[in-house]
Amino acid sequence: MTDPSYEIDRTNHRTGSTVHLHLIGAFDRDAHRVLRAAMRDAFASGRRGHGVIVDMAQVETIGSECIELLLIGYTRAMRGGHGYDIVNAAGHVRQALALTGLCAAETFYSTVTVPVSRS
């Protein structure tokens, strides 16, 4: 049996109003049970107005199962009056999350202005 290639560190805000979940590693099919439990615990500990912040800065890859859990978290937050933010996603992880609307899309290209010659 191999060690999991993912980790979730949880930090509570001093007032108890916000829970930060710091995701580290590869969040593929093997990680979805652990992520589901972490999300459930993060929401269970708060009342209306409670916030959950999912920090994706150290996520290498993300699979559809884990993206689905992040979407479920968003829905749960909206229905329960909680704050919910996904922050620091980068690269292909950000692209995958942007397709679902969980984070804003990066600019993948820039427009090039071609000067018009006047003859």
C-alpha positions as CSV (number, residue, x, y, z in Angstrom):
1,M,0.0,0.0,0.0
2,T,1.4,3.4,-1.0
3,D,1.1,6.6,1.0
4,P,-1.5,9.0,-0.2
5,S,-0.3,11.8,-2.5
6,Y,-2.5,14.4,-0.9
7,E,-3.0,16.1,2.4
8,I,-5.5,18.5,3.9
9,D,-4.4,20.9,6.6
10,R,-7.2,22.7,8.5
11,T,-6.8,26.0,10.2
12,N,-9.6,27.7,12.2
13,H,-9.8,31.5,12.4
14,R,-9.4,32.7,16.0
15,T,-13.0,33.8,16.3
16,G,-14.2,30.4,14.9
17,S,-16.0,32.2,12.1
18,T,-13.8,30.8,9.3
19,V,-12.2,27.5,8.5
20,H,-9.3,27.3,6.1
21,L,-8.7,24.0,4.2
22,H,-5.2,24.0,2.7
23,L,-5.1,21.3,0.0
24,I,-1.7,19.8,-0.9
25,G,-0.9,17.3,-3.6
26,A,-2.8,15.3,-6.1
27,F,-6.6,15.4,-5.6
28,D,-7.8,12.6,-7.8
29,R,-10.2,9.7,-7.2
30,D,-8.3,8.4,-4.2
31,A,-8.6,11.8,-2.4
32,H,-12.3,12.4,-2.7
33,R,-13.3,10.5,0.5
34,V,-10.9,12.6,2.6
35,L,-11.9,15.8,0.9
36,R,-15.6,15.0,1.5
37,A,-15.0,14.4,5.2
38,A,-13.0,17.6,5.5
39,M,-15.7,19.7,3.7
40,R,-18.4,18.1,5.8
41,D,-16.5,18.9,9.1
42,A,-15.8,22.4,7.9
43,F,-19.4,23.2,7.4
44,A,-20.7,21.3,10.4
45,S,-18.7,23.5,12.8
46,G,-20.4,26.8,11.8
47,R,-23.6,28.7,11.9
48,R,-25.0,31.1,9.4
49,G,-22.3,33.5,8.3
50,H,-19.6,31.0,8.9
51,G,-17.0,30.9,6.1
52,V,-15.0,28.1,4.5
53,I,-11.9,29.0,2.5
54,V,-10.3,26.3,0.3
55,D,-6.7,27.1,-0.5
56,M,-5.5,25.4,-3.7
57,A,-2.0,26.9,-3.9
58,Q,-0.3,23.5,-3.5
59,V,-2.7,21.4,-5.5
60,E,-0.8,19.6,-8.3
61,T,-3.8,18.0,-10.0
62,I,-7.5,17.7,-9.5
63,G,-9.9,15.1,-10.7
64,S,-13.6,15.3,-11.5
65,E,-14.7,13.7,-8.2
66,C,-13.0,16.4,-6.2
67,I,-14.3,19.2,-8.5
68,E,-17.7,17.8,-7.9
69,L,-17.2,18.0,-4.1
70,L,-16.1,21.6,-4.4
71,L,-19.3,22.3,-6.4
72,I,-21.3,20.6,-3.7
73,G,-19.5,22.8,-1.1
74,Y,-20.5,25.9,-3.0
75,T,-24.1,24.8,-3.1
76,R,-24.1,23.9,0.6
77,A,-22.6,27.3,1.4
78,M,-25.2,29.2,-0.7
79,R,-28.1,27.3,0.9
80,G,-26.8,27.6,4.4
81,G,-25.8,31.3,4.3
82,H,-22.1,30.5,4.6
83,G,-19.2,32.2,3.0
84,Y,-17.2,30.0,0.5
85,D,-14.1,30.9,-1.4
86,I,-11.6,28.9,-3.4
87,V,-8.3,30.7,-3.6
88,N,-4.8,30.4,-5.1
89,A,-5.6,27.9,-7.8
90,A,-3.1,28.0,-10.6
91,G,-2.3,26.5,-14.0
92,H,-4.4,23.6,-15.2
93,V,-6.1,23.3,-11.8
94,R,-7.4,26.8,-12.2
95,Q,-8.4,26.1,-15.8
96,A,-10.5,23.1,-14.6
97,L,-12.1,25.1,-11.8
98,A,-12.8,28.1,-14.2
99,L,-14.7,25.8,-16.5
100,T,-17.1,25.1,-13.6
101,G,-17.3,28.7,-12.5
102,L,-15.6,28.0,-9.1
103,C,-13.0,30.6,-9.8
104,A,-12.4,33.3,-12.3
105,A,-10.7,32.4,-15.6
106,E,-7.1,33.6,-16.1
107,T,-6.3,35.4,-19.3
108,F,-5.0,32.6,-21.5
109,Y,-4.2,34.8,-24.4
110,S,-3.9,38.5,-25.1
111,T,-5.1,40.4,-28.0
112,V,-2.4,41.7,-30.4
113,T,-2.9,45.1,-31.9
114,V,-1.5,45.2,-35.4
115,P,-0.7,48.7,-36.6
116,V,-2.5,49.7,-39.7
117,S,-0.3,51.2,-42.4
118,R,-1.7,54.3,-44.1
119,S,-0.6,54.6,-47.6
